[in-house]
């Protein structure tokens, strides 16, 4: 894999991580202080948990890549 491809992949993973951490933060804010960012017509029960689960799902590719990198180390 060329250096440009690796860099593009890392940038995409960083963007996904940023979105994931934002979703996790919003989910925790919803659960702790009942802060809603959704309009009233789009609110649903357990939206905080859904945001947290979506954030974790977006973090999985990075965690898998980190695990592969660690397993290659001697």
Buried (B, 14 or more C-beta within 10 A) or exposed (E): EEEEEEEEEEEEBEEBBEBBEEBBEBBBBBBEEEEBEEEEEEEEEEBBEBBBBBBBEBBEBBEEEEEEEEEEEE
